[in-house]
Amino acid sequence: MAATPPFPDKDKAQVPSAATGTSPAKRAQILEGAARIFAEHGYEGASMSCIARDAGVSKGTLYNYFDSKAVLFCAFIEQCTREKLPLMFRRIDEGATMADSLEHVARALIELITSPLSLMLNRVIVSEAATFPELAKTFWANGPQQATSILAAWLTRAPQSELLDVPDPTFAAEQFYALCQTHIAGRARMQLPVDTSPAYIDFVARSAVRVFLNTYQRSGPRQPPLAYVPDA
């Protein structure tokens, strides 16, 4: 069964905007320029003048579409999550077993959260959360909250879901995502040395799935922990 479609409109956090621009093509052009500037300079270092110049529009046109940098950055977050989040679930129903399907999700998640774009977004949102809480709310609503809802729904009706005992699917989904971040996410976010090779990502993904299924499977033998053996 297919995963729940991402990005329903319900409960989406947004920064209010009084902008009046109506051209989808012009809006996309501005967001492309904003993406480049935010990626290079972060939130604090990005100016609306630089974004307008990179996007090839006047400042007046920019403000017709996004009346503040906070509104523009929220739109940038929404676009990023709209493009990237579905990639996490594109293979969720391809696995021959539940473990296979969850491993697909785990690998995609680890690759996503260690990508330069995700690391930049995390740094910006954490640093600006106290001053601009709407940025954090928008990211949470469009990213982690959506991902949790999709996986929680899938856990209740996936093939072989009857093999699991999941009293709280939402909590279980968040727990699964936390397992997927073991050893890698925190180090990557603090720019510390960490192995993000495909082999190590695969190990973390398989380990996360094994711990998760050992916890939630109804019966049967538990699998032993995995050990990582790097290539010689």
Buried (B, 14 or more C-beta within 10 A) or exposed (E): EEBBEBBEEEEBBBBEBEBEBEEEEBBEBBBBBBBBBBBEBBBEEBEBEBBBBBBEBEEEBBBBBBBBBBBBBBBBBBBBBBEBBBEBBEBBBEBEEBBEBBBBBBBBBBBBBBBEBBBBBBBBBEBBBEEBEBBBBBBBBBBBBBBBBBBBBBBEEBBEBEBBEBEEBBEBBBBBBEBBBEBBBEBBBEEEEBBBEEEBBBBBBBBBBBBBBBBBBEEEEEEEEBEEEEEE
